[in-house]
Amino acid sequence: MSFLALIPARADSKGVPGKNLRTLAGKPLIAWSIQHAKASRKVDRVLVSTDGPHIAEEARKWGADAPFLRPAKIAGDTSSTELAMIHAVESLAATGYRPEFVILLQPTSPLRHAGAIDEAIQLLEEKNADSLVSAREIHPFLWKKPDDAAAQYDFRNRPMRQSIPDDERLYEENGSIYITRTDILLRDRCRLGGKIVVFSMSATESIDIDTLDDFSLAEAVLRSGVRL
């Protein structure tokens, strides 16, 4: 099977201007995802989809392909990532390359552990799945109606993590890795479809870079030498 790793990186970032090129532990943020993809044994091409020439240039420095710029009409604040994925697949198809699967790696998730992408691909293959989403396991104690509090669990019999049955465990998408069969992406215009499996990742790996505080947290983790 063939796998395209696609890293979407818009030039206009609202939360942190220039976020994708901002330095994180000595490298531009986007470089972390490029290096993760290039370290994979199963990814046959790494492509950055961007509307910014300066981002495309930096991506090439780190070994990614950036053969075209994303059109402005699909690079705005309200443009979906799926539009960027479809644009990339269709643009590459015109050159004779069409992967069986697209791996979406968001550059705002720089803390994937070594080998995570290949492990995700292996899970996809073992389960004969059509798509995959990465997530972290969560154990929330949820409430609603603050003025007339209503618990969404039995607080008189508070569950312990180790006693939760496997089929009742909850997982929250972390945005780090998505894998989608290309045919399904083009048909449904969605990054997930068909048989979907969840690839579990740690809370540390699930840090998502959206604010300056997130940069500081990720920097501290990376510089600490903690094994992801």
ABEGO torsion letter per residue (X at the ends): XBBBBBBBBBABBAABBGAAABBBGGBBAAAAAAAAAAABAABABBBBBBABAAAAAAAAAAGBBBABBBBAAAABAABBAAAAAAAAAAAAAAAGBBBABBBBBBAABAABBBGAAAAAAAAAAAAGBABBBBBBBBBBBBBBGAABBBBABBAABBBBAAABBAAABBBBBAGABBBBBAAAAAAAGBABBEBBBBBBBBAAAABBBABAAAAAAAAAAAAAGBBX
